[in-house]
Amino acid sequence: MTIKPRMPALKMRQVIQREINNRGWSYRELAQKADIPLSTLHQWSSGSSPRDPVALLRLAGVFGLTLEELLFDQRIIVIPDDC
């Protein structure tokens, strides 16, 4: 199995904005639903890299997304060499 070393760019900022707009929520509402500090959500929305994996899981869960979808706006698929 070969894994390409280059990771896709983080797109969490765009995903958060899109999902908030689609649902008509405010950042405050999202922070409450995900049980994460509003300040953390604002940092992520302004481009800061996430550091709290539990908060990421909560946020992804509120949106019904995988971590890959939340972070990169895509699913990462590993294809074995023998395929």
Secondary structure by P-SEA (a helix, b strand, c coil): ccccccccccaaaaaaaaaaaaacccaaaaaaaacccaaaaaaaaaccccccaaaaaaaaaaaccccccccccbbbbbbcccc
